Amino acid sequence: MVARTSAAARALTAAEPVPVAIAARTSTLLLQDPVASVRRQIRSCEAWLPPGWFIAAVYSDVESGATDLDKRSRTDSWKVLTDAGLPRDGGMADLLKEAASPSPRFAVVVCEDIERSARDTFNALKLEKELTSHGIPLFATDEPADIAGVNATTVLVRRVKQGVAEWYRLQLKEKTWKGFAEHNAEGWNIGTPPHGYDGDKHAHPSPAKAAQGRHKTRLVVNATERPAVEAIFRWRTVKKLGVPTITARLAADPAAYPCRDPRGWTDAAVRAILANPKYTGHQVYGRRRKRDGHRVPVPQDQWLWTPEPVHEPIVSMDTWQAAQVIGAEHATSRDTGKPSGSPAGRFYPYRGRVRCRQCTRRMFGLPNAGYVYYRCPHKTSNPRHAATAPDHPRTVSAPETLLDAIVGRFFRDRVFTPGRASLLAAQLPASDAEAEARRDADATRLRAQIKKLDAQQNAQITALEDIPEGPAAKAMRARITERFTELHNQRTHAEDQLTALTTRTPRAADPAILDEIPYAGDILPSLPPELKARLLAAFDVNILWSKQDGQATVTAVITDTTLQELPGILDPSQDGYHDTIPAVPAQATGMEDFPQPPIRATIFHAALTPIVTRIARLGRIAASAAPARPVTAARYAALFRPPAADGAPPAPGLPPARAPRTPARPADVPRLVPWPYPAAWSSPLSLPVRLR
């Protein structure tokens, strides 16, 4: 290294031929000509060269000066330079690689201004030190070409200019951000209008920009595209369908749901629509930011919203918030009725509905020795899994037969039974004040979780800064980055839950909707897998399985959509119903021995109150000795017979008569048949139940 430095010094002082490499860079800002900028930089460097110096190589990039050195030259934006005929031997990465070689092609590196090397002080100094370590000095065209001795004034001026370059970049970013924020606050759109809207162009208020043909845009509803957006949110929030299913429905009817993309509907397009808050009528800016060259999502509480809607909304704020929560819960699970994807074509009715309590991962179906189990994907050998759930058992699996027994008992004793209202009344908040107190408790829990995740993220950042250089440093950085991304996703999910919780006004739940459900009894065991999956979907059943505690928490949600789905599920004309066989006593069959502890049944509202009722132990449970009543056509008609006239005894299978909810339903409409329920009836009723 010393010999190379001395040789370079002798070459400079003796006017020997000195090979020079030009380092040129131009930013990616709009309204800038990168070809003209790089051509000017090359000419400036040529004019500055002392006698005997010649250009041996040109290294140029078209990218931001804030990009780290180790991430330079990764794009193909430089092709605009070669297409224009400018000489180019590579980018910054190639320059550093050549400088580190045993016989580099150049002895000196020259740039037009020192800020052309980088507009970040750290990276500018890093480049300078790295070149110097290889015996190659770095010059700028406004500095003297003399390395015989270090000039203190030259170093001072260079450091000041490097600091000013970084200050200018940061100030420009700050002013740009404020300008976009003000632009957004005035209701102007930023970016391409989303599907369902058109851009209404207005002349730019600045005369100079208006003369260039530039304009500002407000959003107006596109009547042709609007039905697709409304259908997407309706299927997501009411039917709770997954993105692939929604995409398939849109693609199946292009006449009703036209797509502006010539490629047609894609999953990415549907996800973008569901995540876009502009459909609420507000302009929103700052949902993503660029960090380390990548666009990353920003927590919702940091977005810039207009105080009031500034254009016509397509969906309400409540609908959009519900879509975000449902999207986080649905994740990548398949929709009911879709193939399982297994080689044997096996259908798993509980797919996507069973989660492990220890790690909250969804459990997947797995056949074994004639039985079906739902197994947690947690692997104790995976360091990332072990870090998130250190006390996780080696294996966690839930037998499908045991799930049938638990969920079947839940439906029999809590949903399709005459005593369901009294059981539920003890779990629901008695007043709006109690509902608000429970909401505040949930919000406090989520804030504590977010604070913990924030501390964990800070710990990962500290660990990343303290990584020593070495052969394993790159792998350690990648693993820390992966863990930080996982924590970021968890924090975003928790923040979305907190936002949805705090924006909803708590109200005491009305259990009157239970009166609309028939007394179907122990219906689950008689259903085939496909209809069983439809029943679980109608009630949005979810199960939280805890092997360590021997508990299974069952959660169901009843809405008016549930009432509309029930007649089709209980229709005896479908495959799987045997309406020709007489009622026979059920055989007292016990459950098989499983590698799980026996599970007792304890029913309580998981999010609201502790244990309320204790039911019999579920280990080797024998079926009820009462005759098993098949679902026949006569029974189906009785279940959904119109309400009896005043004074008449209630029809078989129907709940007792009660005062109709407001607004009153027409008397000639049968109970539970599909009917356009008014908005006053659309208040979901949650029935979380733990079976222990």
Secondary structure, DSSP 8 states (H G I E B T S, - for coil): -HHHHHHHHHHHHTT--EEEEEEEEE---TT--HHHHHHHHHHHHHHH--TTEEEEEEEEEES-TTS-GGGTT-SSTTHHHHHTT----B-HHHHHHHHTSSS-S-SEEEESSGGGT-SSHHHHHHHHHHHHHTT--EEETTS----SS--HHHHHHHHHHHHHHHHHHHHHHHHHHHHHHHHHHTT---SS--TTEEEEEEE-SSHHHHHTT-EEEEEEE-TTTHHHHHHHHHHHHTS---HHHHHHHHHH-TTTS--SSTT---HHHHHHHHH-GGGGT--EE-SEEEETTEEEE--GGGSEE-SS--S--SS-HHHHHHHHHHHHHHTT---TTS----TT----TTTTTEEETTT--B-EEEEETTEEEEE----TTSHHHHHH-TT--S--EEEHHHHHHHHHHHIIIIISSTTHHHHHHTTS-SSHHHHHHHHHHHHHHHHHHHHHHHHHHHHHHHHHHT--SSTTHHHHHHHHHHHHHHHHHHHHHHHHHHHHHHTS------GGGGGGS----S-GGGS-HHHHHHHHHHTT-EEEEETTTTEEEEEEEE-HHHHHHHHHHT-TTSTT--TTS--EE---------SS--EEEEE--TTT-S--EEEEEESS----SSEE----HHHHHHHT-----TTS---TTS-------SS---TTS-TTS-----GGG---EEEEEEE-
